[in-house]
Amino acid sequence: MRIQGAIFDVDGTLLDSMAVWDTIGETYLRSIGYEPRENLNEVFKNMSLRQAACYYRSEYGVTLSMEEIMNGVNAMLEQYYRYEVSLKPEAEKLLAYLCGRGVKMCIATATDRYLVDAALSRLGVLSCFSGIFTCNEVGSGKDEPRIFEAALRFLGTEKAQTFVFDDALYAIRTAKAAGFPVAAVRDSHEKEQTAIRAMADIYLEDLAQFERCFLSLDKDNVQEEKE
């Protein structure tokens, strides 16, 4: 299987940022005067920011508008993305490797664009990507394949040769059901590693494994062509 395109998640895949997302739901709710119920952050785990804002309004009676809630959450995250968040180990090498092979790459993320722009620009890897797609802009979370399909149309690559890189089980499940090959990236904040490993075409315990995995794909492709 030769790789033509790559659609990258950001948080937990490229950025070592999931710790902040593990607490932001409760932190924001307390900041506007509401006490979160148990397991709120687990509820938010598979939601886009817009879905979370809707949940605040429907389940907690928050009277702020959707936009006010999303802007409030992003304001709490902005310092972190602009000045603190780091790449996961070997992420820069992975991106350089794929760029060197002419692989077309873009972003598909639940995080809002300006935060992604700020972080990836500061970390020196924004130029690797020809486009950024966010759940908010596309209008659906990664529980639906719309964001992956939009990214694929933009890249103009064959679906069977366009890998989705993600760390979250629900997003991986969506991408696989839509017919994409998946490169799963292990992150300690995602507990369903057994299910992810069984589902993914490539499973990366860490990003340092990328070259060996893709060289293996190339060898398989050469063997198929010989046969």
Buried (B, 14 or more C-beta within 10 A) or exposed (E): BBBBBBBBBBBBBBBBBBEBBBEBBBBBBEEBEBEBEEEBBEBBBBBBBBBBBBBBBEEBEBEBEBEEBBBBBBEEBBEBBBEEBEBBEBBBBBBEBBBEEEBBBBBBBBBBBBBBBBBBEBBEBBEBBEBBBBBBEBEBBBBBBBBBBBBBEBBEBEBEBBBBBBBBBBBBBBBBEBEBBBBBBBBEBBEBBEBBEEBBBBBBEEBEBBEEEBEEBEEEBEEEEEE
